[in-house]
Amino acid sequence: MCRGFSFTPLCTPGVDMAYIMNAMNPQQGGLSHRTHDFAHPARNVNVLGIEPGMKVADFGAGSGAYVNLIAEALAGSGTVYAVDIQKDLLRRIKNEADRYGHTNVEILWGDLEEEGGSKLGSVLDLVLISNLLFQVRDKLAILIEASRVLKPQGRVAIIDWSESFGGLGPTKEMVVTKEEAYEYARKAGLTFVKEFSAGAHHYGLIFRKTSDDARRA
């Protein structure tokens, strides 16, 4: 099970996607302390500065680990858009949101590597891109789309694996370093704000949209 994309999923033998999905979704319960140590969705959401009334998108929402946590942080107002290309995952996210009573969750089917693929306008305060960059072929396209849908001064948060660890997560060749993520964001016209600890073997970066004409080749 991979996060959303339109091509043949990069679920290679070196990528334990079931492990990633479980590690990123503590709301499912039954996780060992070792698994939970890999990522901290609840703590990460607290770092993102989400406030009631905001509009937030989770690009490549996958199992929805962050969606319901963001919905809770919005305190029943605003909207969190779960964007993915896998319709079965979107149905699961919607069912989970209904179960938790989150009426501010919207699901969107889209190919994030296509121009306008999220189907959103420039209305968002925050875009979350978690454990997605290492899986997609056109990484810059993801950041360009994130920048496109932001309001002026809106923010992008990138969370991804900092290394390949014991056969879990991406292979060494698939890891997108934080330096590489920074460069993709820069080319998409985003300005670095800060780095944060996102969990063991992960990094977290926050960027801000500057202007539509700030994109550099």
Beta strands, then each sheet from edge to edge (+ up, - down):
strand 1: 55-59
strand 2: 79-84
strand 3: 105-109
strand 4: 124-130
strand 5: 150-161
strand 6: 190-196
strand 7: 202-209
sheet 1: 3+ 2+ 1+ 4+ 5+ 7- 6+
end
